[in-house]
Amino acid sequence: MQITISARHFDLTKAIRNTIEGACEKLTRYFDQIITIHITLSLENSRNLVDMSLHASKFSLQAQAEAMDMYIAINEAVENMEAQIKKLKDKVTDHKKRRIKEDPQFVYANLYEHDEHKKTKKVIKTKRMLADTMTVDEALEQLLEIEEDYFIFKNIETDKINVLVKKDKEHFKLLEP
């Protein structure tokens, strides 16, 4: 992440620079794919103005703040940016969940029987199931609750079907396509 700071009508102090850099590092807790942040600080008639622009791979956000103290204005601009990032992240997550609900993905599990004389496979049973969308930790909890040796789910992080296999009571294997 590249941080650019511009000061208008006053000299930028090291304390203000450190405050801005610390506040921008706080934004990476919510979204870690930030490319650049450009901050313009200006002093006009005893008003402190802060304009903040954030650029990421697929979007750009803007935040402004005005206060009598520069540090308060910086904190307000960062809080506005945090709120925008949270709102955008929630919107993207809700959109993905809605799309999954509208277009469910079914998983087919086939059980085969091998015929050693003819060297062929014969389908004995096909199980059609709806893969729940969850994290790996949630899938592990589900697997521990049920009596099966495997659990099929849609990984929310990769958006792909995964299989969690129980090797023994303490060891598990995650199969990803």
Secondary structure as the mmCIF struct_conf table of DSSP 4:
data_model
#
loop_
_struct_conf.conf_type_id
_struct_conf.id
_struct_conf.beg_label_comp_id
_struct_conf.beg_label_asym_id
_struct_conf.beg_label_seq_id
_struct_conf.end_label_comp_id
_struct_conf.end_label_asym_id
_struct_conf.end_label_seq_id
STRN STRN1 GLN A 2 ARG A 8
BEND BEND1 HIS A 9 PHE A 10
HELX_LH_PP_P HELX_LH_PP_P1 ASP A 11 THR A 13
HELX_RH_AL_P HELX_RH_AL_P1 LYS A 14 LEU A 27
TURN_TY1_P TURN_TY1_P1 THR A 28 TYR A 30
BEND BEND2 ASP A 32 ASP A 32
STRN STRN2 ILE A 34 GLU A 44
TURN_TY1_P TURN_TY1_P2 ASN A 45 SER A 46
STRN STRN3 ARG A 47 ALA A 56
BEND BEND3 SER A 57 LYS A 58
STRN STRN4 SER A 60 ALA A 67
BEND BEND4 MET A 68 ASP A 69
HELX_RH_AL_P HELX_RH_AL_P2 MET A 70 GLU A 102
BEND BEND5 ASP A 103 ASP A 103
HELX_LH_PP_P HELX_LH_PP_P2 PRO A 104 GLN A 105
STRN STRN5 PHE A 106 ASP A 115
TURN_TY1_P TURN_TY1_P3 GLU A 116 LYS A 119
STRN STRN6 THR A 120 LEU A 130
HELX_LH_PP_P HELX_LH_PP_P3 ALA A 131 ALA A 131
STRN STRN7 ASP A 132 MET A 134
HELX_RH_AL_P HELX_RH_AL_P3 VAL A 136 GLU A 145
BEND BEND6 ILE A 146 GLU A 147
BEND BEND7 ASP A 149 ASP A 149
STRN STRN8 TYR A 150 ASN A 155
TURN_TY1_P TURN_TY1_P4 ILE A 156 ASP A 159
STRN STRN9 LYS A 160 LYS A 166
BEND BEND8 ASP A 168 GLU A 170
STRN STRN10 PHE A 172 LEU A 175
#
